[in-house]
Amino acid sequence: MKKIIFIAGFTGGKRDFIFAKMFFKKYSFIYFKYNTLLVENIEKIARDLKKFIDSLNLEKNEKVYLIGMSAGGVIAEYYAKFLDSKKKIKKIYTIHSPLKGSYCLSPIKLKGAQQLSAKSDFIKKLNKNKTKVNQLNFWNYFDYIVPGKSAKGKNPKNSFMPIHSIIQWWPPIYFSIKKDLEKIT
């Protein structure tokens, strides 16, 4: 059974996971718990994600899938690029994640939120690393939190939903992920 780890975004949480879980009943759908207020820096949260994945006791060649909502997608990408030395990730799905940063988060004085600023050293480091990560990135040009092409990664798909604050409850994204998962062997 495919294991999918759900990583909520800034101020998200278990309620987002419970909604998403309805779409993935035939999979092992797992919630990664962390402080979504981003009081810790992204690197620390990604290290916690690594410990969490390591604790799953995966079979020798077993891999997991990550669904990262907004900031959760950045955490997933950082993990895959810098911490996944054993290549445990099969694919990452990012949903309106500020992969190239966000200008809206700059005024927020929390470590992780500051790192998601478009001009942060963290975002520069993340984008400088060209490690190939199998991804599907959902984005929308008119997203007011992650505007323009900031969430448009290597394998982009328009979500057709510009409202960032409700993207975690947008069923078409989950249907697209589910369809993609069914194609992967």
Buried (B, 14 or more C-beta within 10 A) or exposed (E): EBBBBBBBBBEBBEEBBEBBBEBBEEBEBBBBEBEBEBEBBBBEBBBBBBEBBEEBEBEEEEBBBBBBBBBBBBBBBBBBBBBBEEEBBBBBBBBBBBBBBBBBBBEBEBBBBBBBBBEBEBBEBBBEEEEEBBBBBBBBEEBEBBBBEBBBBEBBBEBEBBBBEEBBBBEEBBEBBBEBBEEEE
